[in-house]
Structure formats: structure tokens, C-alpha cells
Amino acid sequence: MLGSGRSLSSGRATRGAVGLIHHTTDSWCSGRTMADTLAELATQLEMRVKDLRGTRDHAALLAAARDAGDQIERRRGTLDGDAHEALKVVQRMTFNAAADCWPGWSVPDEPIKSDHLLAARDLAERSLDLVQELGFGPLRLGTGAWLVGAFDLALGRYDEAIDIFRGARQNYVDASAPGLVLLTDGYVAIARQLAGDQANGEDLDQVCKRIAAGGFEDGDEWIAQLRMALDVFTRQNS
């Protein structure tokens, strides 16, 4: 799934997407666009990135999101109200673009490309940095950290993934989000199983039983999500 480049080659699609981003920012700098503020420019750039979501051309999506973030951060100046709103858009945009490229959501129909995983992880880390800078609180910190760890999981960096998931888990504890604590426990269990370390801690079945017993509104979805991720990365390693 990460390697798909439908209708256009990845190189041409990426150049086209980045060209649209530069056209928008160049127009803003010369006063020829409707964007009167940095936040408005960020929203315009986000719409162009959104157009690439769902195209399955992850190379183009990642390049466009990265370039849009670069354009905003170069122009941000001090963190006034306008810059704050613009960075909120960048945080959301980089998180969503990275999350779209995580292969654990479903069994990929094409080989997973490590360069795409690395580029998406960079975006996820960038998004997490902005969550911290903007002071969004422990729930958002947990989700941002989880996504970084999810890419370490996909890359086979199991020890790193476990460390990050445990940090995310603590954020969820601080946010009083017990369901997400258990969901993160499930990802720790997956990483340990894939690393061949099943002697310490709960296995995935035990975590799923605890989720099911918790009566969470999204519990069934979380269990399916965990089992799908284990299936995807077990196949990847086979």
C-alpha cells in the first residue's frame, strides 16, 4: 500500500504536488492570493494536501505535507495568535498525512517501502513536537507519541517502539483515558511478540480480553485494530 503510485508515477506526482504548494506560497508572498494571514495560508496548503489523501500515492502525500509545513514554519516568526493557529493546522496536517501512510491499518496490497515509513515517521515526530510546543495536553501527546512508536513498530525497531508506547501510555494515564491505556498495552504486546519476547508482561489475547471486559464504546474497534496490526507485521516478517 505504501508503494502505490496510481495514475502518475511517484516522481511526477510528487513534483506536481510540491509545485502546487510553492505556487500558493509564492502568491501569498507577493500579495496575489486571498490568504491575508499565515493561518489562512496554512489552511489553503492543508486543502492541497487533503486532495492527495486517498490517492494512495504516499510519496506525493508525504512530500506535499512536508513542504507545506516547511513553508509555514519558515514564515512563522514569533508565536503570536496567527502563528499559533497556523501551527495548529500544520500539526493536524502532518499527523493525518503520516497516519494515512501507516501500513498497520490493513493488509497492504503492495510491498511496504522503508523509505516511505521513514519519511512518514519524520512527519509524525514533527507533529508530536508541535503538540508539545502548542501545549495540547496529555491526551494529544499520547496519540502523537503513539504514531511515532507505530512507525518504529513497522520498521522493526521493536525496543524503540516499546519505549515510545510506554511513554504514550503514561500520557493516557495522565489524561484519565483508561481505554487508550489498554490499547497502548496492546501495541506493547505486539512489539514484544514480534521481537520474540513473550516471557515478560501480557500477551495480546490477554490485553484484548481486558479491553472487551471494559465495556468501552470503541472496544471492538480497538481489538480489531490490534489484531490487524499483528497480522500485517507478522506477514511482513515472514
N, C-alpha and C positions, 0 to 999 in steps of 0.2 A: 504494500500500500504506500509506503514512503517513497518508493521509487517510481511511482506512476507519473507520467507526463503526457496527458491526453491532449489531442488536437494540435498542440505545439510542442516542439522539443523543449526540454527544460531550459536550455540556454537561451533560446529565443523568447520563451515566456518570461523568464527572469529579467532579461534585458528590457522587455516591454513593460513589465510591472514597475521596475525601478525607474524607467523613463517617465511613466505617469507621475510617480512621486516627485521627481525632480521638476517636472513641468509645473506641478501645483506649487511647490515651494518657491521656484523662481518667480512665478507670477505674484506670489504673496510679497516677496521682497521688493518687487518693482511696483507694487500697488495696483496690479491689474486683476485682482481676484476679489471675491466677495468676503474673504476672510479678513476681518478687521482686527482680530486678536489672535494670540498664539493658540488659545483654546479652540477657536473656530478653525484654525488651520489644522490642528490635531484631529478634529472631528472630520474634516474633509479627507485627510490622509487615511483615517481609520475606515472611511467608507470605501476607499480604493482597495485597502487590504481586505475588507469584507468581501469584495467582489471575487477575490481569489479563494476564499474559503468554500469548500465544496467542489472545487475544480479538480481536486486530487493531485494537483501539481504542487507538491510540498516545497520543492526547491524555489519556485516562484513566490509562494506564500511567505516562506521564511525570509527570503531576500527583501521582499517588499516591506514586511513588518520591521525588519532590522533597519532598513534605510529610513523608513518613516520615523522610527524612534530616534535615529541619529539626527535627522533634520530638526526635530523638536528640541532635543537636548542641547544642540549647538546654539539654539536661539533663546534658551530659557532665561538666562540672566539670573537675577535673584529670585527667590521663591516667593513671589507675590501671589495675589489671588489668581491672576491669569495663568501664570506658570503652574500653579498648583492644579488648576483644572486641566491644563494641557497634559501634565504628567499623569493625572488620573486616567486620561484617555490612553496614553502610552502604556501604562501598567496593564490596563484591560486588554488592549490590542496585542501586546506581546504575550500575555498569558494565553489568550484564546488561540493565537496562531501556533504557539508551542503545543498546547493541548491537542489541537487538531492533528498534530503530527506524531502523537504518541501511539505506538502500534499496539498497545495492550487493550484497546477498546474492542477490537475484533480480530479474527484471524486474517492476517494480511494476504492479499492475492498476488503479491509480488515480493521478492526478497527485500528484507529490511536493510537500508543503507546506513552504515555507521556515520557517514559524513552528515546526513540529514539529522540523525539523532544528536550529534554533537552540536550542530547549528541550533536545533530546537532547544537543547539543554541550555545553551548560552542565552537564548531568549527567555527561558523560564527563570534563569538566575537573574537576568536583568529585571524581569517583572518583580521578583522577590525583593530585590534591592529597593525598588520603588515603593513596594508595600511598606518596607521598613522606614524609608525616608518620609513617606506621607503619613505615617502613624496610623495605619488602618486597624491595628489591634491584633490580638492573638488568633482569632478565627481565620482572618485573611493570611496572617503569617503562616499558620499551619497549612493552609491549602497551597500557598505559594511554595513552601518548602517541600510539601508532598510531591509537587510536579517535578521539582529538581531531582528528588530521590527516584521518582518514577523513570526518569531518563537514565539515571545510573543503573537502575534495575534492567532496563532494556539494553544497556551497553555491557551488561555482565559485570558491573562493578558492585558486587553484592555487599561487601563490607561497607563501602561508602553509602550505598543505598540504605542499609540498616541504620547507620548513624544518623542520616538525614531524616528517615522515617521516625526515629525515636525523638528527634528534636521536634518534628511536626506533631507527634503525639502529645508532647508536653504543652505545645501551644493549644491543642484542642482541650487538654485538661484545664488549662488556664481559662479557656473560653467557655467552660462548662458545656462541652459538646460530647457527651458520652458515646453517641453512635459513631462519630468520626474518630474517637479514640479507638474503638473496636475495629473500624475499617482500616485504620493505620496499623493496628496489630496484625491484621490480615496480610498487609503488604510486607511487614517484617517476617511473618511466617513464610510467605512466598520466597523472599530473598534467601532466607535460611535454607529452605528446601532446595532451591536451585544451587546453592553453594555446597550442598551435601552435608549441612549441619542440622540434623534433626534431633540432636541429643539435648539441646537446651531450649526451653520455652515451649509454647503451644504450637501444634501444627495447624494447618489451615482449617481442617474439619472442626477442630475444637473451637477455633475463633468463629467460624460460621454458625456453630450451634449457639454460641453466646449472642451473636447478632440476632439470630432467629428468636431466641428467648427474650430479647429485649423489647420486642413489640414496637420497633422503630418504623415510622411511616415508610422510609426508603430501604428498610432492611432487606427485602427480597432483591431489590436492585443492587445493593451493595454486595450481597452474596454472589449474584450472577457476575458482577464486575470482577470480583476477586477470582472466581473460578475461570473466567475468560482470560484474565491476565496470566494465571498459572498455565493455562493451556497454550497460550501464544508463546510464552517464553520457554516452556518445555519443548515445544516443537522447534523453536529457534535453536535450541541446544542439541537437538537430536541429529 
